[in-house]
Structures are given as structure tokens and as C-alpha cells.
Amino acid sequence: GSAPLLVGLIVANAERLDTIELTSNAVGDGAFQDISVALQHCANLEYVLLHRMQITSRSISSLSDVIRRCPRLNTLRVSWNDLSGPADEVQFVEAVQESQSLVQLDMPGRRLISAKMCQLLEALYKPKLKVTIREW
């Protein structure tokens, strides 16, 4: 697949990269784990757009690591991915809560995230953060 090439490009441009849009690249969880490790080296990363990547709840911990290790992350969009399976929802929501820079989180619809994740996100109180849980 193209994941090794993409990982190489991310690492080579880590200092300059502020936006990554991988929308509609059906890489799945295995390749996304490698991509997320590369993204964690991008100190200036502000926008991560991951719609329709065919990642699942197995990628939740990788997403948590990206949130924690990208100090300027402003926007994370992961809608149109099925994140409804077992995952460490608490770790993810804690990463969102602890982030000093995240102001927009766009999640999949209620049928595509776990009930626990939905409850945790709805209970999250962070005035500058806009969380969108899609209805579809």
C-alpha cells in the first residue's frame, strides 16, 4: 500500500507540516497506526482530517496519542469512521480534556461510536471546545 510512502513524507516534512488531510483514503487500522506514530513528530500540526479512512475503535488509542503529542492540534475530524467497537474511551476523552489547543472535535454519528464514548463526550466540559457528534 501507500502507507510507507505517506509515513516517509510525513516524517520528512514533520517540522513544516501543519495540516494533514487523509479523507477518503481507506487505509484501515494497521496503516493508521504507522501514520499516527509519524504524526506525533509534527510539533506544528494543527489540523488532522481523517474522514472515511476505514479506521475503527482499534485506532482510538492512536488518536489519543496524536492529541497528546501534537501541542498545537486545533481540529480533529474523524467522522464517517466506525469507532463503535471496544476501545479505551476514557483515555481518548482524557486526551481531549487535557489538550490546551484542541477547539474542534468532529466525531462519527451516534451509531458509529460507543454509548460510553458518547456519554463521556457529552459530559465533557471545556468551554473553548466544540464537539460535534453527527446524527447519522
Contacts in CASP RR format, 6 or more apart in sequence:
PFRMAT RR
TARGET T0000
AUTHOR 0000-0000-0000
METHOD contacts of the structure
MODEL  1
GSAPLLVGLIVANAERLDTIELTSNAVGDGAFQDISVALQHCANLEYVLL
HRMQITSRSISSLSDVIRRCPRLNTLRVSWNDLSGPADEVQFVEAVQESQ
SLVQLDMPGRRLISAKMCQLLEALYKPKLKVTIREW
1 31 0 8 1.000
2 25 0 8 1.000
2 27 0 8 1.000
3 27 0 8 1.000
3 30 0 8 1.000
3 31 0 8 1.000
3 34 0 8 1.000
3 35 0 8 1.000
4 34 0 8 1.000
6 22 0 8 1.000
6 35 0 8 1.000
6 38 0 8 1.000
7 34 0 8 1.000
7 35 0 8 1.000
7 37 0 8 1.000
7 38 0 8 1.000
8 38 0 8 1.000
10 17 0 8 1.000
10 20 0 8 1.000
10 35 0 8 1.000
10 38 0 8 1.000
10 39 0 8 1.000
10 41 0 8 1.000
10 42 0 8 1.000
11 38 0 8 1.000
11 41 0 8 1.000
14 38 0 8 1.000
14 41 0 8 1.000
14 42 0 8 1.000
14 43 0 8 1.000
15 42 0 8 1.000
15 43 0 8 1.000
15 44 0 8 1.000
16 44 0 8 1.000
17 42 0 8 1.000
17 44 0 8 1.000
17 45 0 8 1.000
18 42 0 8 1.000
18 44 0 8 1.000
18 45 0 8 1.000
18 46 0 8 1.000
18 47 0 8 1.000
18 72 0 8 1.000
19 45 0 8 1.000
19 46 0 8 1.000
19 47 0 8 1.000
19 48 0 8 1.000
19 49 0 8 1.000
20 39 0 8 1.000
20 42 0 8 1.000
20 45 0 8 1.000
20 47 0 8 1.000
20 48 0 8 1.000
20 49 0 8 1.000
21 47 0 8 1.000
21 49 0 8 1.000
22 35 0 8 1.000
22 49 0 8 1.000
22 50 0 8 1.000
22 53 0 8 1.000
23 49 0 8 1.000
23 50 0 8 1.000
23 51 0 8 1.000
23 52 0 8 1.000
23 53 0 8 1.000
24 51 0 8 1.000
24 52 0 8 1.000
24 53 0 8 1.000
25 52 0 8 1.000
25 53 0 8 1.000
26 52 0 8 1.000
26 53 0 8 1.000
26 54 0 8 1.000
27 35 0 8 1.000
27 53 0 8 1.000
27 54 0 8 1.000
27 55 0 8 1.000
28 53 0 8 1.000
28 54 0 8 1.000
28 55 0 8 1.000
28 56 0 8 1.000
28 59 0 8 1.000
29 55 0 8 1.000
29 56 0 8 1.000
29 58 0 8 1.000
29 59 0 8 1.000
32 50 0 8 1.000
32 53 0 8 1.000
32 55 0 8 1.000
32 59 0 8 1.000
32 62 0 8 1.000
33 59 0 8 1.000
33 62 0 8 1.000
36 59 0 8 1.000
36 62 0 8 1.000
36 63 0 8 1.000
36 65 0 8 1.000
36 66 0 8 1.000
37 62 0 8 1.000
37 65 0 8 1.000
39 45 0 8 1.000
39 48 0 8 1.000
39 66 0 8 1.000
39 70 0 8 1.000
40 65 0 8 1.000
40 66 0 8 1.000
40 69 0 8 1.000
40 70 0 8 1.000
42 70 0 8 1.000
43 70 0 8 1.000
43 71 0 8 1.000
43 72 0 8 1.000
44 72 0 8 1.000
45 66 0 8 1.000
45 70 0 8 1.000
45 72 0 8 1.000
45 73 0 8 1.000
46 72 0 8 1.000
46 73 0 8 1.000
46 74 0 8 1.000
46 75 0 8 1.000
46 101 0 8 1.000
47 74 0 8 1.000
47 75 0 8 1.000
48 66 0 8 1.000
48 70 0 8 1.000
48 73 0 8 1.000
48 75 0 8 1.000
48 76 0 8 1.000
48 77 0 8 1.000
49 75 0 8 1.000
49 77 0 8 1.000
50 76 0 8 1.000
50 77 0 8 1.000
50 78 0 8 1.000
50 81 0 8 1.000
51 77 0 8 1.000
51 78 0 8 1.000
51 79 0 8 1.000
51 80 0 8 1.000
51 81 0 8 1.000
52 80 0 8 1.000
52 81 0 8 1.000
53 78 0 8 1.000
53 81 0 8 1.000
54 81 0 8 1.000
55 78 0 8 1.000
55 81 0 8 1.000
55 83 0 8 1.000
56 81 0 8 1.000
56 82 0 8 1.000
56 83 0 8 1.000
56 85 0 8 1.000
57 82 0 8 1.000
57 83 0 8 1.000
57 84 0 8 1.000
57 85 0 8 1.000
57 86 0 8 1.000
57 87 0 8 1.000
57 114 0 8 1.000
58 87 0 8 1.000
59 81 0 8 1.000
59 83 0 8 1.000
60 83 0 8 1.000
60 87 0 8 1.000
60 88 0 8 1.000
60 89 0 8 1.000
60 91 0 8 1.000
60 92 0 8 1.000
61 87 0 8 1.000
61 88 0 8 1.000
61 91 0 8 1.000
61 92 0 8 1.000
63 76 0 8 1.000
63 78 0 8 1.000
63 92 0 8 1.000
63 95 0 8 1.000
64 88 0 8 1.000
64 91 0 8 1.000
64 92 0 8 1.000
64 94 0 8 1.000
64 95 0 8 1.000
65 95 0 8 1.000
66 73 0 8 1.000
66 76 0 8 1.000
67 73 0 8 1.000
67 76 0 8 1.000
67 92 0 8 1.000
67 95 0 8 1.000
67 96 0 8 1.000
67 99 0 8 1.000
67 102 0 8 1.000
68 95 0 8 1.000
68 98 0 8 1.000
68 99 0 8 1.000
71 100 0 8 1.000
71 101 0 8 1.000
72 101 0 8 1.000
73 99 0 8 1.000
73 101 0 8 1.000
73 102 0 8 1.000
74 101 0 8 1.000
74 102 0 8 1.000
74 103 0 8 1.000
74 104 0 8 1.000
75 102 0 8 1.000
75 103 0 8 1.000
75 104 0 8 1.000
75 105 0 8 1.000
75 106 0 8 1.000
76 102 0 8 1.000
76 104 0 8 1.000
76 105 0 8 1.000
76 106 0 8 1.000
77 104 0 8 1.000
77 105 0 8 1.000
77 106 0 8 1.000
78 106 0 8 1.000
78 107 0 8 1.000
78 108 0 8 1.000
79 106 0 8 1.000
79 107 0 8 1.000
79 108 0 8 1.000
79 109 0 8 1.000
79 132 0 8 1.000
79 134 0 8 1.000
80 108 0 8 1.000
80 112 0 8 1.000
81 108 0 8 1.000
81 112 0 8 1.000
82 108 0 8 1.000
82 112 0 8 1.000
83 107 0 8 1.000
83 108 0 8 1.000
83 112 0 8 1.000
83 113 0 8 1.000
83 114 0 8 1.000
83 117 0 8 1.000
84 108 0 8 1.000
84 111 0 8 1.000
84 112 0 8 1.000
84 113 0 8 1.000
84 114 0 8 1.000
85 114 0 8 1.000
86 114 0 8 1.000
87 114 0 8 1.000
87 117 0 8 1.000
89 114 0 8 1.000
89 116 0 8 1.000
89 117 0 8 1.000
89 120 0 8 1.000
90 120 0 8 1.000
92 117 0 8 1.000
93 117 0 8 1.000
93 120 0 8 1.000
93 121 0 8 1.000
93 124 0 8 1.000
96 102 0 8 1.000
96 105 0 8 1.000
96 121 0 8 1.000
96 124 0 8 1.000
96 126 0 8 1.000
96 129 0 8 1.000
96 131 0 8 1.000
97 124 0 8 1.000
97 126 0 8 1.000
102 129 0 8 1.000
103 128 0 8 1.000
103 129 0 8 1.000
103 130 0 8 1.000
104 129 0 8 1.000
104 130 0 8 1.000
104 132 0 8 1.000
105 121 0 8 1.000
105 129 0 8 1.000
105 130 0 8 1.000
105 131 0 8 1.000
105 132 0 8 1.000
106 132 0 8 1.000
106 134 0 8 1.000
107 113 0 8 1.000
107 117 0 8 1.000
107 121 0 8 1.000
107 131 0 8 1.000
107 132 0 8 1.000
107 133 0 8 1.000
107 134 0 8 1.000
108 133 0 8 1.000
108 134 0 8 1.000
109 133 0 8 1.000
109 134 0 8 1.000
109 135 0 8 1.000
109 136 0 8 1.000
110 118 0 8 1.000
110 133 0 8 1.000
110 134 0 8 1.000
110 135 0 8 1.000
111 136 0 8 1.000
112 134 0 8 1.000
113 121 0 8 1.000
113 133 0 8 1.000
118 133 0 8 1.000
121 131 0 8 1.000
121 133 0 8 1.000
122 133 0 8 1.000
124 131 0 8 1.000
END
